[in-house]
Structures are given as structure tokens and as C-alpha cells.
Amino acid sequence: MKKIALTGIKPTGILHIGNYFGAIKPALELVREYDARYFIADYHALNTVKDPGLLAAQIRQVAAGWIAAGLDPERVIFYRQSSIPETFELATILMAFTAKGLMNRAHAYKAAVQENAAKGDDPDAGINMGLFTYPVLMAADILLFDSDVVPVGKDQVQHVEMAQDIAQAVNFTYKETLLRVPEASVREQVAVVPGLDGRKMSKSYGNTIPLFAPEKELRKLIMRIVTNSQGVEEPKDPESSQIYLLYKLFAAPEEQRSLADRYRAGGMGWGEAKEALFQAANRELSPLRQRFEGILSDPAGLDAILARGAEKARPIAAQTVARLRKAAGISSG
């Protein structure tokens, strides 16, 4: 049997092309090797998004975005975290095996405390228990489905390590393997997608290109990419140009070579290079945009897809919780 890979998707913010190449496409390739499962982490998002209308919209946008980008709900299990009540029962059980000191060392909590200290505020100002216990809920997400592998960025490895610690504490206490101990899978060669200003594309920098931007908006954004003062006739280094680096993500190898040659030969201005990028990007993104708009225009259909995913997920989750309840003496069933 294939090993199980679990990917959590936090519904915060609009998907951009940095997400697409850096996270979505690599995550969707998991189906080739693993029994892949994906979930929308809507309760995690509740820590920061308190506007109900915004949260509901972002949940649907992110779900529709992943499906439009190639996630096939018929081949994988795709569900909303909030549709699996066993997640929260398991989280409660895991709390009893989680040291407070472990939570004190969580990166997000420590960063919030340090930020408060820098401002001269109380160390715990503005920090809710959802943030503090975030790693336990994440551990429940992972352990509930007997996950073997959790693909994460380097900044998320700690959460998988905490899930390992908690699972091992449970297994040691009851002297049997009740929870599978997961492993983090860190993508060493993650595509670093440059933003409009040349820095890494990030919402925090305000330099993103939305993945499903309308054609006119896409062109307008690409034309805003910051360039240097080199003239039209001057030869240019393609590998130091964020226009070319973005172009490489969308273009075929022979197209990449052709544009690189034009860069080096001179006689091409930045406007022409941006137009080439727009044409290549729009060619790939137009079908995705159309699928996204179609999926999003049918919210009932999208909700039904996620509900069917939950129907497939819940029996697996129920088995895990039943094992824990029996081992703990809470249930004899």
C-alpha cells in the first residue's frame, strides 16, 4: 500500500503565482507516490480571521483555487477541517499528553511574545489560546489520519516534530502504537518566485500577482515589474532579470532559450520582455482562471465536493479516535 501524505491548506488571502509554483504544484504531485489527502484548515484560520463573511469567502476561494489548479477530488481525499469533529476530540485528548513547555517553544508563540516585548507590551498581549495551542490542533490534523509524510516548508518542520513528540508520549503511556509517528518532508528545491519588486513574492511585501487575476489586471501588473535603467540596445543578463525568471516558469525550454538569446544580443527593451512574459503567463493561467470562475460560481457544488471528501475522511478519523478512547478507558467499544 502507498504511504499517506497529508497537506493542510490555510484559507488566508488570495492565491498568487508564488503559491502556485512554490506550494500548489509540488503538493499536487504527491498523488504520484502517495495516498494523498488535503484539507482546508479553516479552524486554524479563525485565529486571525474574525470576519465571518471574509472567512467563508476565503475558504471557498482557496478550495476552488486548488481544484482549478489540478486537484482531483475523485483521486484524493479533500475536506474541510471543520467537517471532521473527530479532529477536535483528538485535540482534546492530545492536550493531556502535551507539556506546556513544548508550547512555550513554538515559533509562532515565541515570535508574538518577542514582538510584544519589543513594543513594551505585556508578553501575552493579543495572544489567544488558539495561537498558543495551534501545534496541538495541527498534531491532531496529522495524527488523526495515520499520516506517514507531511510536506512542509522549513519554517513548519517544528510542528511536525511536535506531532512526533505527542504521538510518542501517547504510545509510551499506553504501551502500544496507537498513533503513527509522522515524518516531515521538506522540499529543498522550492521555486522562489520573484515579485513585482524583485524580492520573493509575498503578501507581506505587497508584490504579488494573483493567480486568477483577470487578463487586463494580469497585464497591468506585469507591466509594473521593476526594471533597471538599461537601454533598448544594451545586452542584458536574463538570469538577473525577474521578468525572465518569471518567464521561465511559464515558457517551454525552447522559448526560454530564444528569449535569453534576445536578452544577450541587445535590441530588446523591457516593455517587449514584459509583453513576452504576459503572453506566456496568460496562456497558462487562462484555463485555470476559467475553471476557477466556473467552480466559484457554483458554491453549492463546491460545498458538495468538500462534503463528499468529509464523508470519505470521517470513517478513518473515527477509527483513530475509537482506538484512543478504548486505550484511555473512556470507551469499551
C-alpha positions as CSV (number, residue, x, y, z in Angstrom):
1,M,0.0,0.0,0.0
2,K,1.1,3.6,-0.7
3,K,2.2,5.7,2.2
4,I,-0.1,8.5,3.3
5,A,0.7,12.2,2.7
6,L,-1.3,15.0,4.3
7,T,-1.3,18.6,3.2
8,G,-3.0,21.4,5.1
9,I,-4.2,24.5,3.3
10,K,-4.8,27.6,5.3
11,P,-7.6,29.8,3.8
12,T,-6.0,33.2,4.4
13,G,-5.5,35.6,1.5
14,I,-5.8,35.4,-2.3
15,L,-3.7,32.8,-4.0
16,H,-0.8,34.2,-6.1
17,I,1.6,32.7,-8.6
18,G,4.2,32.3,-5.9
19,N,1.8,29.9,-4.1
20,Y,1.1,28.1,-7.4
21,F,4.7,27.3,-8.3
22,G,6.1,27.2,-4.7
23,A,3.4,25.1,-3.0
24,I,0.4,24.1,-5.0
25,K,2.1,22.3,-8.0
26,P,4.6,20.4,-5.8
27,A,1.8,19.4,-3.4
28,L,-0.4,18.1,-6.2
29,E,2.4,15.9,-7.5
30,L,2.2,13.9,-4.3
31,V,-0.6,11.7,-5.9
32,R,2.1,10.0,-8.0
33,E,3.8,8.4,-5.0
34,Y,1.4,8.7,-2.0
35,D,-2.2,8.2,-0.9
36,A,-2.6,12.0,-0.8
37,R,-5.0,13.8,1.4
38,Y,-5.7,17.6,1.5
39,F,-7.7,19.7,3.9
40,I,-8.8,23.3,4.3
41,A,-7.6,24.4,7.7
42,D,-10.5,26.7,8.5
43,Y,-10.3,26.5,12.3
44,H,-6.6,27.4,12.1
45,A,-7.6,30.5,10.1
46,L,-10.0,31.5,12.8
47,N,-7.1,32.6,15.0
48,T,-6.5,35.6,12.7
49,V,-9.7,36.0,10.6
50,K,-12.6,37.1,12.7
51,D,-14.8,38.4,9.9
52,P,-17.3,35.6,9.1
53,G,-18.1,36.8,5.6
54,L,-14.4,37.1,4.7
55,L,-13.5,33.7,6.2
56,A,-16.4,32.0,4.3
57,A,-15.3,33.6,1.1
58,Q,-11.6,32.7,1.6
59,I,-12.5,29.0,2.3
60,R,-14.4,28.7,-1.0
61,Q,-11.8,30.7,-2.9
62,V,-8.9,28.5,-1.7
63,A,-10.8,25.3,-2.3
64,A,-11.8,26.4,-5.8
65,G,-8.3,27.6,-6.5
66,W,-6.7,24.2,-5.7
67,I,-9.3,22.3,-7.7
68,A,-8.8,24.7,-10.6
69,A,-5.0,24.2,-10.3
70,G,-5.4,20.5,-10.8
71,L,-6.5,18.8,-7.5
72,D,-8.8,16.0,-8.4
73,P,-11.4,15.3,-5.6
74,E,-12.1,11.9,-7.1
75,R,-8.5,10.7,-6.8
76,V,-7.7,12.2,-3.3
77,I,-9.5,12.9,-0.1
78,F,-10.2,16.7,0.0
79,Y,-12.2,18.1,3.0
80,R,-12.7,20.9,5.4
81,Q,-11.1,20.6,8.8
82,S,-14.4,21.8,10.4
83,S,-16.3,18.9,8.9
84,I,-14.3,16.4,10.9
85,P,-15.4,16.7,14.6
86,E,-13.1,13.9,15.5
87,T,-10.2,16.3,14.9
88,F,-11.3,18.3,17.9
89,E,-11.9,15.3,20.1
90,L,-8.4,14.1,19.3
91,A,-7.0,17.5,20.0
92,T,-8.6,17.4,23.4
93,I,-7.1,14.0,24.2
94,L,-3.7,15.2,23.0
95,M,-3.8,18.2,25.3
96,A,-3.4,15.7,28.2
97,F,-0.1,14.5,26.7
98,T,1.3,17.9,25.7
99,A,3.7,19.7,28.0
100,K,3.1,23.4,28.4
101,G,6.8,23.9,28.0
102,L,6.6,22.4,24.5
103,M,4.0,25.0,23.5
104,N,6.2,27.8,25.0
105,R,8.9,26.9,22.4
106,A,6.5,27.1,19.4
107,H,7.9,29.5,16.9
108,A,4.7,31.5,16.3
109,Y,4.1,32.0,20.0
110,K,7.7,33.0,20.7
111,A,7.6,35.5,17.9
112,A,4.4,37.1,19.2
113,V,5.9,37.3,22.7
114,Q,9.1,38.9,21.3
115,E,7.1,41.4,19.3
116,N,5.2,42.4,22.4
117,A,8.4,42.8,24.4
118,A,9.9,45.0,21.6
119,K,6.8,47.2,21.9
120,G,6.9,47.2,25.7
121,D,3.6,45.4,26.0
122,D,2.6,42.6,28.3
123,P,4.2,39.4,26.9
124,D,0.9,37.8,26.2
125,A,-0.9,40.9,24.8
126,G,-3.2,39.9,21.9
127,I,-2.2,36.2,22.1
128,N,-5.2,33.9,22.2
129,M,-5.3,30.2,23.2
130,G,-5.9,29.3,19.6
131,L,-2.4,30.6,18.7
132,F,-0.8,29.1,21.8
133,T,-2.3,25.6,21.2
134,Y,-2.0,25.8,17.4
135,P,0.6,23.0,17.4
136,V,-1.7,20.6,19.2
137,L,-4.6,21.1,16.8
138,M,-2.1,20.7,13.9
139,A,-0.9,17.4,15.6
140,A,-4.5,16.2,15.7
141,D,-4.9,17.0,12.0
142,I,-1.8,14.9,11.2
143,L,-2.2,12.0,13.6
144,L,-5.9,11.5,13.0
145,F,-5.3,10.2,9.5
146,D,-2.2,7.9,10.2
147,S,-0.1,10.3,8.1
148,D,3.3,8.9,7.2
149,V,4.5,12.1,5.5
150,V,3.7,15.8,5.9
151,P,5.2,18.0,3.2
152,V,6.2,21.3,4.8
153,G,8.5,24.3,4.4
154,K,11.4,24.6,6.7
155,D,9.5,27.0,8.9
156,Q,6.9,24.3,9.6
157,V,9.2,21.4,10.5
158,Q,8.8,22.2,14.2
159,H,5.1,21.5,14.1
160,V,5.7,18.0,12.7
161,E,8.4,17.4,15.3
162,M,5.8,18.4,18.0
163,A,3.3,16.0,16.5
164,Q,6.0,13.3,16.7
165,D,6.7,14.1,20.4
166,I,3.0,14.0,21.3
167,A,2.4,10.7,19.4
168,Q,5.3,9.1,21.1
169,A,4.1,10.3,24.5
170,V,0.7,8.7,23.9
171,N,2.2,5.4,22.6
172,F,4.6,5.2,25.5
173,T,1.9,5.8,28.1
174,Y,-0.4,3.1,26.7
175,K,2.5,0.8,25.7
176,E,1.1,0.3,22.2
177,T,1.3,2.0,18.8
178,L,-2.0,3.9,18.9
179,L,-0.7,6.8,16.7
180,R,1.5,6.6,13.7
181,V,4.6,8.8,14.1
182,P,4.8,11.1,11.0
183,E,7.8,12.4,9.2
184,A,8.3,15.9,7.8
185,S,9.1,16.0,4.1
186,V,11.0,19.3,3.4
187,R,11.1,20.4,-0.2
188,E,14.8,21.5,-0.6
189,Q,14.3,23.0,-4.1
190,V,11.2,25.1,-3.7
191,A,10.7,27.5,-6.5
192,V,11.4,31.0,-5.3
193,V,9.2,33.2,-7.4
194,P,10.2,36.9,-7.7
195,G,7.6,39.5,-7.0
196,L,6.9,42.8,-8.8
197,D,9.8,44.5,-6.9
198,G,12.3,41.6,-7.3
199,R,12.0,40.3,-3.8
200,K,10.4,37.0,-3.1
201,M,6.7,37.2,-4.0
202,S,4.8,37.6,-0.7
203,K,1.6,39.1,0.5
204,S,3.6,40.7,3.3
205,Y,5.6,42.7,0.7
206,G,2.6,43.6,-1.4
207,N,4.3,42.5,-4.5
208,T,2.2,39.6,-5.7
209,I,0.5,38.7,-8.9
210,P,-2.9,37.0,-8.1
211,L,-3.1,33.5,-9.7
212,F,-6.6,34.2,-11.1
213,A,-6.3,37.8,-12.0
214,P,-8.4,38.9,-15.0
215,E,-6.4,39.2,-18.2
216,K,-6.3,43.0,-18.1
217,E,-5.2,43.1,-14.5
218,L,-2.6,40.5,-15.2
219,R,-1.1,42.5,-18.0
220,K,-1.2,45.7,-15.9
221,L,0.6,44.1,-13.0
222,I,3.3,42.6,-15.2
223,M,3.9,46.0,-16.8
224,R,4.6,47.3,-13.2
225,I,7.6,44.9,-12.7
226,V,10.5,47.0,-11.6
227,T,13.5,47.1,-14.0
228,N,16.9,48.8,-14.2
229,S,17.8,51.7,-16.4
230,Q,19.5,49.7,-19.3
231,G,18.5,51.0,-22.7
232,V,16.9,49.1,-25.6
233,E,20.2,48.4,-27.4
234,E,22.2,47.3,-24.4
235,P,22.7,43.5,-24.0
236,K,21.1,42.2,-20.8
237,D,21.7,39.3,-18.5
238,P,18.5,37.2,-18.4
239,E,19.3,35.4,-15.2
240,S,19.4,38.7,-13.2
241,S,16.1,39.8,-14.6
242,Q,12.9,39.0,-12.6
243,I,11.0,39.3,-15.9
244,Y,13.0,36.4,-17.3
245,L,12.9,34.4,-14.1
246,L,9.1,34.6,-14.1
247,Y,9.0,33.8,-17.9
248,K,11.0,30.6,-17.2
249,L,8.1,29.4,-15.0
250,F,5.6,29.6,-17.8
251,A,7.6,29.0,-21.0
252,A,8.8,25.9,-22.8
253,P,12.6,25.3,-22.8
254,E,13.0,26.3,-26.4
255,E,11.1,29.6,-25.7
256,Q,13.3,30.2,-22.7
257,R,16.4,29.8,-24.8
258,S,15.1,32.1,-27.5
259,L,14.2,34.9,-25.2
260,A,17.6,34.5,-23.3
261,D,19.4,34.9,-26.7
262,R,17.4,38.1,-27.4
263,Y,18.4,39.4,-23.9
264,R,22.1,38.8,-24.6
265,A,22.0,40.2,-28.2
266,G,20.6,43.6,-27.2
267,G,17.9,45.4,-29.2
268,M,15.1,44.4,-26.9
269,G,13.5,46.8,-24.3
270,W,12.0,46.0,-21.0
271,G,8.5,46.6,-22.4
272,E,8.9,43.9,-25.0
273,A,10.3,41.5,-22.4
274,K,7.2,42.2,-20.2
275,E,4.9,41.6,-23.1
276,A,6.6,38.2,-23.8
277,L,6.1,37.3,-20.1
278,F,2.4,38.4,-20.2
279,Q,1.7,36.2,-23.3
280,A,3.3,33.1,-21.7
281,A,1.7,33.7,-18.3
282,N,-1.8,34.3,-19.8
283,R,-1.5,31.2,-22.0
284,E,-1.1,29.0,-18.9
285,L,-3.3,30.9,-16.5
286,S,-6.3,31.5,-18.7
287,P,-7.6,27.9,-18.5
288,L,-7.0,27.9,-14.7
289,R,-8.9,31.3,-14.4
290,Q,-11.8,29.9,-16.4
291,R,-12.0,26.8,-14.2
292,F,-11.7,28.8,-11.0
293,E,-14.5,31.2,-12.0
294,G,-16.7,28.3,-13.0
295,I,-16.2,26.4,-9.8
296,L,-16.7,29.6,-7.7
297,S,-19.9,30.4,-9.5
298,D,-21.4,27.2,-8.1
299,P,-20.9,27.4,-4.3
300,A,-23.4,24.6,-3.7
301,G,-21.4,22.3,-6.0
302,L,-18.2,23.3,-4.3
303,D,-19.6,22.6,-0.9
304,A,-20.9,19.2,-2.1
305,I,-17.3,18.3,-3.3
306,L,-15.9,19.1,0.2
307,A,-18.8,17.3,1.9
308,R,-18.1,14.1,-0.2
309,G,-14.5,14.4,0.9
310,A,-15.5,14.6,4.5
311,E,-17.6,11.5,4.1
312,K,-14.5,9.6,2.9
313,A,-12.4,11.1,5.7
314,R,-14.7,10.6,8.8
315,P,-14.6,6.8,8.9
316,I,-10.8,6.9,9.0
317,A,-10.9,9.6,11.7
318,A,-13.5,7.7,13.8
319,Q,-11.2,4.6,13.9
320,T,-8.3,6.6,15.3
321,V,-10.5,8.3,18.0
322,A,-12.0,4.9,18.9
323,R,-8.6,3.4,19.5
324,L,-7.6,6.3,21.8
325,R,-10.9,6.2,23.7
326,K,-10.6,2.5,24.3
327,A,-6.9,2.7,25.3
328,A,-7.7,5.6,27.7
329,G,-10.6,3.7,29.4
330,I,-13.2,6.2,28.2
331,S,-14.9,3.7,26.0
332,S,-15.0,-0.1,25.9
333,G,-16.4,-0.2,22.4
